[in-house]
Amino acid sequence: MRKKNGVTERTLWGSGSPQREFLYAPDVADATVFALENAAKFENQHYNIGSGDELSIKELALTLAKVIGWEGELK
């Protein structure tokens, strides 16, 4: 909407440095089914479904701006 409405700048809250992992929902569903089907193997253990690839909030915002073709300023 910001591109469509002609907005030329956007302020991000915080430093933008926190890291996040993003997962494809069907991959999470597959991993959940696997964990349920193999529950005995994972008894009393943690099971991590993370991707292992982290992206900062600032990197995410810059990537999204590029993908949609928004040329405004991120502050």
CNS distance restraints for C-alpha pairs under 8 A (distance, minus, plus):
assign (resid   1 and name CA) (resid   5 and name CA) 5.91 0.50 0.50
assign (resid   2 and name CA) (resid   6 and name CA) 6.12 0.50 0.50
assign (resid   2 and name CA) (resid   7 and name CA) 5.06 0.50 0.50
assign (resid   2 and name CA) (resid   8 and name CA) 7.93 0.50 0.50
assign (resid   3 and name CA) (resid   7 and name CA) 6.06 0.50 0.50
assign (resid   3 and name CA) (resid   8 and name CA) 7.93 0.50 0.50
assign (resid   3 and name CA) (resid  68 and name CA) 7.98 0.50 0.50
assign (resid   3 and name CA) (resid  69 and name CA) 7.89 0.50 0.50
assign (resid   3 and name CA) (resid  70 and name CA) 5.62 0.50 0.50
assign (resid   7 and name CA) (resid  72 and name CA) 7.09 0.50 0.50
assign (resid   8 and name CA) (resid  71 and name CA) 7.37 0.50 0.50
assign (resid   8 and name CA) (resid  72 and name CA) 4.30 0.50 0.50
assign (resid   8 and name CA) (resid  73 and name CA) 6.24 0.50 0.50
assign (resid   9 and name CA) (resid  72 and name CA) 4.95 0.50 0.50
assign (resid   9 and name CA) (resid  73 and name CA) 4.46 0.50 0.50
assign (resid   9 and name CA) (resid  74 and name CA) 5.80 0.50 0.50
assign (resid   9 and name CA) (resid  75 and name CA) 7.27 0.50 0.50
assign (resid  10 and name CA) (resid  72 and name CA) 7.33 0.50 0.50
assign (resid  10 and name CA) (resid  73 and name CA) 6.27 0.50 0.50
assign (resid  10 and name CA) (resid  74 and name CA) 5.01 0.50 0.50
assign (resid  10 and name CA) (resid  75 and name CA) 6.13 0.50 0.50
assign (resid  11 and name CA) (resid  74 and name CA) 5.76 0.50 0.50
assign (resid  11 and name CA) (resid  75 and name CA) 4.58 0.50 0.50
assign (resid  12 and name CA) (resid  16 and name CA) 7.06 0.50 0.50
assign (resid  12 and name CA) (resid  74 and name CA) 6.91 0.50 0.50
assign (resid  12 and name CA) (resid  75 and name CA) 6.06 0.50 0.50
assign (resid  15 and name CA) (resid  58 and name CA) 7.95 0.50 0.50
assign (resid  16 and name CA) (resid  56 and name CA) 6.41 0.50 0.50
assign (resid  16 and name CA) (resid  57 and name CA) 4.88 0.50 0.50
assign (resid  16 and name CA) (resid  58 and name CA) 4.47 0.50 0.50
assign (resid  16 and name CA) (resid  59 and name CA) 7.90 0.50 0.50
assign (resid  17 and name CA) (resid  56 and name CA) 5.29 0.50 0.50
assign (resid  17 and name CA) (resid  57 and name CA) 6.13 0.50 0.50
assign (resid  17 and name CA) (resid  58 and name CA) 6.40 0.50 0.50
assign (resid  18 and name CA) (resid  56 and name CA) 5.42 0.50 0.50
assign (resid  18 and name CA) (resid  57 and name CA) 6.08 0.50 0.50
assign (resid  19 and name CA) (resid  54 and name CA) 5.64 0.50 0.50
assign (resid  19 and name CA) (resid  55 and name CA) 5.25 0.50 0.50
assign (resid  19 and name CA) (resid  56 and name CA) 4.26 0.50 0.50
assign (resid  19 and name CA) (resid  57 and name CA) 6.40 0.50 0.50
assign (resid  20 and name CA) (resid  54 and name CA) 5.20 0.50 0.50
assign (resid  20 and name CA) (resid  55 and name CA) 5.41 0.50 0.50
assign (resid  20 and name CA) (resid  56 and name CA) 6.19 0.50 0.50
assign (resid  20 and name CA) (resid  57 and name CA) 7.19 0.50 0.50
assign (resid  21 and name CA) (resid  50 and name CA) 6.91 0.50 0.50
assign (resid  21 and name CA) (resid  51 and name CA) 6.55 0.50 0.50
assign (resid  21 and name CA) (resid  52 and name CA) 7.05 0.50 0.50
assign (resid  21 and name CA) (resid  53 and name CA) 5.98 0.50 0.50
assign (resid  21 and name CA) (resid  54 and name CA) 4.75 0.50 0.50
assign (resid  21 and name CA) (resid  55 and name CA) 6.39 0.50 0.50
assign (resid  22 and name CA) (resid  51 and name CA) 7.24 0.50 0.50
assign (resid  22 and name CA) (resid  53 and name CA) 7.90 0.50 0.50
assign (resid  22 and name CA) (resid  54 and name CA) 7.62 0.50 0.50
assign (resid  23 and name CA) (resid  27 and name CA) 7.06 0.50 0.50
assign (resid  23 and name CA) (resid  28 and name CA) 6.98 0.50 0.50
assign (resid  23 and name CA) (resid  50 and name CA) 7.22 0.50 0.50
assign (resid  23 and name CA) (resid  51 and name CA) 6.52 0.50 0.50
assign (resid  24 and name CA) (resid  28 and name CA) 6.67 0.50 0.50
assign (resid  25 and name CA) (resid  29 and name CA) 6.30 0.50 0.50
assign (resid  26 and name CA) (resid  30 and name CA) 6.13 0.50 0.50
assign (resid  27 and name CA) (resid  31 and name CA) 6.13 0.50 0.50
assign (resid  28 and name CA) (resid  32 and name CA) 6.07 0.50 0.50
assign (resid  28 and name CA) (resid  49 and name CA) 6.80 0.50 0.50
assign (resid  29 and name CA) (resid  33 and name CA) 6.26 0.50 0.50
assign (resid  30 and name CA) (resid  34 and name CA) 6.17 0.50 0.50
assign (resid  31 and name CA) (resid  35 and name CA) 6.12 0.50 0.50
assign (resid  31 and name CA) (resid  49 and name CA) 6.64 0.50 0.50
assign (resid  32 and name CA) (resid  36 and name CA) 6.19 0.50 0.50
assign (resid  33 and name CA) (resid  37 and name CA) 6.08 0.50 0.50
assign (resid  34 and name CA) (resid  38 and name CA) 6.09 0.50 0.50
assign (resid  35 and name CA) (resid  39 and name CA) 5.59 0.50 0.50
assign (resid  35 and name CA) (resid  42 and name CA) 7.48 0.50 0.50
assign (resid  35 and name CA) (resid  47 and name CA) 7.79 0.50 0.50
assign (resid  38 and name CA) (resid  42 and name CA) 6.83 0.50 0.50
assign (resid  39 and name CA) (resid  43 and name CA) 6.13 0.50 0.50
assign (resid  42 and name CA) (resid  46 and name CA) 7.21 0.50 0.50
assign (resid  42 and name CA) (resid  47 and name CA) 7.18 0.50 0.50
assign (resid  55 and name CA) (resid  59 and name CA) 6.27 0.50 0.50
assign (resid  55 and name CA) (resid  60 and name CA) 6.54 0.50 0.50
assign (resid  56 and name CA) (resid  60 and name CA) 6.21 0.50 0.50
assign (resid  57 and name CA) (resid  61 and name CA) 6.19 0.50 0.50
assign (resid  58 and name CA) (resid  62 and name CA) 6.19 0.50 0.50
assign (resid  59 and name CA) (resid  63 and name CA) 6.05 0.50 0.50
assign (resid  60 and name CA) (resid  64 and name CA) 6.11 0.50 0.50
assign (resid  61 and name CA) (resid  65 and name CA) 6.13 0.50 0.50
assign (resid  62 and name CA) (resid  66 and name CA) 6.21 0.50 0.50
assign (resid  62 and name CA) (resid  74 and name CA) 7.90 0.50 0.50
assign (resid  63 and name CA) (resid  67 and name CA) 6.14 0.50 0.50
assign (resid  64 and name CA) (resid  68 and name CA) 6.27 0.50 0.50
assign (resid  65 and name CA) (resid  69 and name CA) 5.92 0.50 0.50
assign (resid  65 and name CA) (resid  70 and name CA) 4.90 0.50 0.50
assign (resid  65 and name CA) (resid  71 and name CA) 6.98 0.50 0.50
assign (resid  66 and name CA) (resid  70 and name CA) 6.15 0.50 0.50
assign (resid  66 and name CA) (resid  71 and name CA) 7.51 0.50 0.50
